[in-house]
Amino acid sequence: MSVDVLLIEDNLGDIVLIRDAVNHLPAPVDIHLALDGHQALLMLSNPHFHPDLIVLDLNIPKISGAGLLKLWKGYRTPVVVLTSFMNPAERKLCLSSGACEFVTKPVELKEFQNAVRRIVERWGSRRTSRRSLAACGNKRGSRVTRS
């Protein structure tokens, strides 16, 4: 069974690195890409689209990553923030808004790829992700809400 990941990222270089990293995992991973916050909302509003994991960059166009977290109060999927910024206040805000994990993008290539693999291995499994939702701030319902 493959792992469906919604990647919300606008940096083409990071997209290539993330796709390359997950290609080396034992289970197949299908990456569904949203290049901005509005596109991500549209994808998650589709009742037939249920990713196993959402990997979210904070600095994306149209609707920021932090803004998306506030809108997703009704979505039952683990969200992991993968960002270049390490701001303790931003980290706290994201975790309190429902993100299950906050990961700063490593600068070194191998470390970056290993970080991506750990995220998918930890949160991508349907059994693991559903069980682990109770352990993170992501206590959500089942639908996307818009304000």
MOZI-V55356 format. One record per helix or strand of 2 or more residues. SS is the DSSP state (H for helix, E for strand). FROM is the first residue (numbers start at 1). TO is the last residue. If there is no record, write none. Layout:
[[SS | FROM | TO] [SS | FROM | TO]]
//
This chain:
[[E | 3 | 8] [H | 12 | 22] [E | 29 | 34] [H | 37 | 45] [E | 53 | 56] [H | 65 | 71] [E | 78 | 83] [H | 88 | 96] [E | 101 | 104] [H | 109 | 123] [H | 126 | 133]]
//
